[in-house]
Amino acid sequence: MHRAPGLLLALVLFATPVLAVRPGEQLPDAAQENRARKLSAELRCLVCQNQSIDDSDAPLAVDLRRIVRERIKAGDSDATIRDFLVARYGAFVLLRPPVSTQTILLWSLPALALALGGFAAWRLFRRRPDGVAGDPEERLSPDEQAELQALLDRQGRGGPAA
């Protein structure tokens, strides 16, 4: 009974991740299978979105792994296979998309929004150093100040406020 936590910890620490590739999918040539595994690890499962097709068990990932292996058997290079899949599914299929104008814009928009929000807050509070529009006495005309004072005096004596 005392060994159970230690055994469980050893299993967790030394367990290798189980990949979703089924034995029937594997190529007979070890070099081709290694290429397929390497390439599959770089391609995103479009269903799971943050898993590679090598790790996913989704039907679309199975189909993508099959396409990769068929193209490797046909003699296509890794770049040709990647280009084929990008043409078919878009750059989103790559777990590490290439740096382009679109990706730079996509990655910089949150920082830009934060900077614009900070600038807007700075402008707002710069005009009002204490965060308030100013002393109410300063914003009233002399007639308004006299009327306010009369209301306050009347209210202070216990009479109705207008």
C-alpha positions as CSV (number, residue, x, y, z in Angstrom):
1,M,0.0,0.0,0.0
2,H,2.9,2.4,0.7
3,R,4.4,1.8,-2.7
4,A,1.2,2.8,-4.6
5,P,1.9,6.6,-4.7
6,G,5.6,6.0,-5.7
7,L,4.6,3.6,-8.4
8,L,1.9,6.1,-9.7
9,L,4.5,8.9,-9.7
10,A,7.0,6.7,-11.6
11,L,4.3,5.9,-14.2
12,V,3.4,9.5,-14.7
13,L,7.0,10.7,-14.9
14,F,8.4,8.0,-17.2
15,A,5.3,7.4,-19.4
16,T,6.0,8.3,-23.0
17,P,3.2,10.2,-24.7
18,V,1.0,7.9,-26.7
19,L,0.6,9.0,-30.2
20,A,-2.6,8.6,-32.2
21,V,-0.9,6.9,-35.1
22,R,-2.4,3.5,-35.5
23,P,-0.2,0.5,-36.5
24,G,-2.1,0.1,-39.8
25,E,-1.1,3.6,-40.8
26,Q,2.6,3.2,-40.4
27,L,4.9,2.9,-43.4
28,P,7.0,-0.2,-43.7
29,D,10.1,1.8,-44.4
30,A,11.5,3.2,-41.2
31,A,13.1,6.3,-42.8
32,Q,9.8,7.2,-44.5
33,E,7.9,6.6,-41.3
34,N,10.3,8.9,-39.5
35,R,9.7,11.6,-42.1
36,A,5.9,11.1,-41.8
37,R,6.1,11.4,-38.0
38,K,8.3,14.6,-38.2
39,L,6.0,16.2,-40.8
40,S,2.9,15.1,-38.9
41,A,4.2,16.8,-35.7
42,E,4.4,20.1,-37.7
43,L,0.8,20.0,-38.9
44,R,-2.2,21.2,-36.9
45,C,-5.3,19.1,-36.5
46,L,-8.0,21.4,-37.8
47,V,-10.6,19.8,-35.4
48,C,-8.5,19.9,-32.2
49,Q,-6.8,23.1,-33.3
50,N,-3.9,23.0,-30.8
51,Q,-2.7,19.4,-31.4
52,S,-0.6,18.1,-34.1
53,I,-2.2,15.5,-36.5
54,D,0.4,13.1,-35.0
55,D,-1.2,13.4,-31.6
56,S,-4.9,13.7,-32.6
57,D,-7.3,10.9,-33.0
58,A,-9.9,13.0,-34.9
59,P,-11.1,11.5,-38.2
60,L,-9.7,14.5,-40.1
61,A,-6.3,14.0,-38.5
62,V,-6.4,10.4,-39.6
63,D,-7.1,11.5,-43.2
64,L,-4.3,14.1,-43.1
65,R,-1.8,11.5,-41.8
66,R,-2.9,9.2,-44.6
67,I,-2.4,12.0,-47.2
68,V,1.1,12.7,-45.8
69,R,2.1,9.0,-45.9
70,E,0.7,8.6,-49.5
71,R,2.6,11.6,-50.7
72,I,5.8,10.4,-49.0
73,K,5.3,7.0,-50.7
74,A,4.9,8.8,-54.0
75,G,8.3,10.5,-53.5
76,D,7.1,14.1,-52.7
77,S,9.5,16.2,-50.6
78,D,8.4,17.6,-47.2
79,A,8.2,21.1,-48.7
80,T,5.9,19.8,-51.5
81,I,3.6,18.1,-49.0
82,R,3.5,21.1,-46.8
83,D,2.7,23.3,-49.8
84,F,-0.1,20.9,-50.9
85,L,-1.7,21.0,-47.5
86,V,-1.4,24.8,-47.1
87,A,-3.0,25.2,-50.6
88,R,-5.8,22.9,-49.5
89,Y,-6.4,24.0,-45.9
90,G,-4.6,27.4,-45.6
91,A,-1.6,28.4,-43.5
92,F,-3.6,27.5,-40.3
93,V,-2.7,23.9,-40.9
94,L,0.9,24.6,-39.9
95,L,1.6,24.6,-36.2
96,R,4.3,27.2,-36.8
97,P,3.0,29.4,-39.7
98,P,5.6,31.4,-41.6
99,V,6.1,35.1,-40.7
100,S,4.1,37.2,-43.1
101,T,2.2,40.5,-43.1
102,Q,-0.9,38.7,-42.0
103,T,0.7,36.9,-39.0
104,I,2.6,40.1,-37.9
105,L,-0.7,42.0,-38.0
106,L,-2.5,39.2,-36.1
107,W,0.2,39.0,-33.4
108,S,0.6,42.7,-33.0
109,L,-3.1,43.7,-32.8
110,P,-3.5,42.8,-29.0
111,A,-0.4,45.0,-28.2
112,L,-1.7,47.8,-30.4
113,A,-5.1,47.7,-28.7
114,L,-3.5,47.8,-25.3
115,A,-1.3,50.7,-26.3
116,L,-4.3,52.6,-27.7
117,G,-6.3,51.9,-24.5
118,G,-3.4,53.1,-22.4
119,F,-3.0,56.3,-24.5
120,A,-6.8,57.0,-24.3
121,A,-6.7,56.6,-20.5
122,W,-3.6,58.8,-20.2
123,R,-5.3,61.5,-22.3
124,L,-8.5,61.3,-20.2
125,F,-6.7,61.5,-16.8
126,R,-4.1,64.1,-18.0
127,R,-7.0,66.6,-18.5
128,R,-8.2,65.8,-15.0
129,P,-5.3,65.3,-12.7
130,D,-7.3,63.9,-9.8
131,G,-9.6,61.9,-12.1
132,V,-12.5,64.4,-11.5
133,A,-13.7,67.1,-13.8
134,G,-12.7,69.8,-11.3
135,D,-14.3,71.6,-8.3
136,P,-18.0,72.1,-8.7
137,E,-17.6,75.7,-7.6
138,E,-15.3,76.5,-10.5
139,R,-17.7,75.1,-13.1
140,L,-20.7,77.2,-12.0
141,S,-21.4,80.8,-13.1
142,P,-21.8,83.4,-10.3
143,D,-25.6,83.3,-10.7
144,E,-25.6,79.5,-10.4
145,Q,-23.3,79.6,-7.4
146,A,-25.7,82.1,-5.7
147,E,-28.7,79.9,-6.5
148,L,-26.9,76.8,-5.1
149,Q,-25.9,78.6,-2.0
150,A,-29.5,79.7,-1.4
151,L,-30.7,76.1,-1.8
152,L,-28.1,74.8,0.6
153,D,-29.0,77.5,3.1
154,R,-32.7,76.8,2.8
155,Q,-32.1,73.0,3.2
156,G,-29.8,73.7,6.2
157,R,-32.7,75.5,8.0
158,G,-35.0,72.6,7.6
159,G,-37.1,74.0,4.9
160,P,-38.0,72.4,1.6
161,A,-35.2,72.2,-1.0
162,A,-37.1,74.0,-3.8
